[in-house]
Amino acid sequence: MRSKFNIIFALFCVLTLITCIDPYKPILKGYGSLLVVDGLLTDENISYTIKLSRTFQDQNTSPEKVTNANVTVTDDKNKAAYFNYRGNGIYKSDSLTFRAVPGSKYVLHVITQEGDEYESEQCLMQSVPDIDSVYFEKDQELANNNSENEDGIRIYINTQAGSDNLCFRWAFEETWKFRIPFPKRFDYINSNNIVPVKNYKEYCWKTRKSDEVVVHEVGSGVKGSLKGQPIYFIASAKSDRLMSEYSILVKQYSISKDEFEFWNSLKRLNENAGDIFALQPFSVLSNIRNVNNPKERILGFFQVSAIKQKRIFIPFSEVVRLRLPFYHSNECERIEKSPGEYSTQFGPPVTFDDLYAMFCITSNYSFVEPSYNEETHQMDKLVFTKPECANCELTGIPEKPVYWVDMK
């Protein structure tokens, strides 16, 4: 009896401890919403974008967009360019009336609906040397807390250092052609009416802009060129990027020392996020201030730089040549089912129409095609898969990009 009582008492204690644990949502005293500014001026003939938002305390809350502000950019000749509000905290310039040029200096001005006035430092647009080449080589990178090596390719660039360019930033935009494993070839109307899909899509394209911070500071007095600057690593077995054809557009910016420190600080914070032994959070510099309250903290940086860019293509044959591991998706499965698998002696026989309804209407699978018996040539199964495994337009775009070059 004593032993039984001890077990019951122990279970009671455990259940009491478990049920008394409530989520802890700390309320940060002194928290203030901070203005976040994201803007980039280049010498491209495009409409420039300034994004304005405010920080938020709750991680489950979306950032608050700053709406209907007065946003202008003024050059060193006192010529102002106005940015029109386009919604969602985004402000756009008119490409027909304003284009930034190297050698000029620019200041960002923001006046919010509440009357708060913000201004950036005067920023010089420096010229940028040409990118000599963008290339790739087979490489490895540590993964899973440095416990294993991943094989893949690393993208590099060679560029001129320039006489006045001591700090650089690189961004990139990657596009890749991909094939879905089980393209939808037929539409199911009923068991007597299964029609081929006209112009079904087997290949689509995906595009992603980089979120990596890649910066470099050239040593004082160093001239000549930068050779073998690493830009990006792609693990060949981790995604479908290299399974058909891949392209990367590398963009090169010449930045000031202050902007280099801004990006380098962000990089250090991101690299140490989640590590209890990491550096403590520190203030990230900004070149924007509140005109009437210089002590107010502002997040973000008004970026001004000329730009040079270069694109390369990497066909699947290069992955084969380098003997890299291939990507295999575990998310796509070809499901072949016949009505006989679900029929019972206690109810009416399951039909092909019942089978279609079961998978496509009730369970949201996609019908791919019918399957026929090799001997009787009669339809004996229906083939299903997940929608994203049958329709490439769910994860990509079917139109070939205008810049795309099909490689052999």
Secondary structure, 3 states (H helix, E strand, C coil): CHHHHHHHHHHHHHHHHHHCCCCCCCCCCCCCCCEEEEEEECCCCCCCEEEEEECCCCCCCCCEECCCCEEEEEECCCCEEEEEEEECCEEECCCCCCCCCCCCEEEEEEECCCCCEEEECCEECCCCCCEEEEEEEEEEEEECCCCEEEEEEEEEEEEECCCCCCEEEEEEEEEEEEECCCCCCEEEEECCEEEECCCCCCEEEEEEECCCCEEEECCCCCCCEEEEEEEEEEECCCCCCCCCEEEEEEEEEECCHHHHHHHHHHHHHHHCCCCCCCCCCCCCCCCEEECCCCCCCEEEEEEECCEEEEEEEEEHHHHHHCCCCCCCCCCCCCEEECHHHCCCCCCCCCCHHHHHHHHHHHCCCEEEEEEECCCCCCEEEEEEECHHHCCHHHCCECCCCCCCCCCC
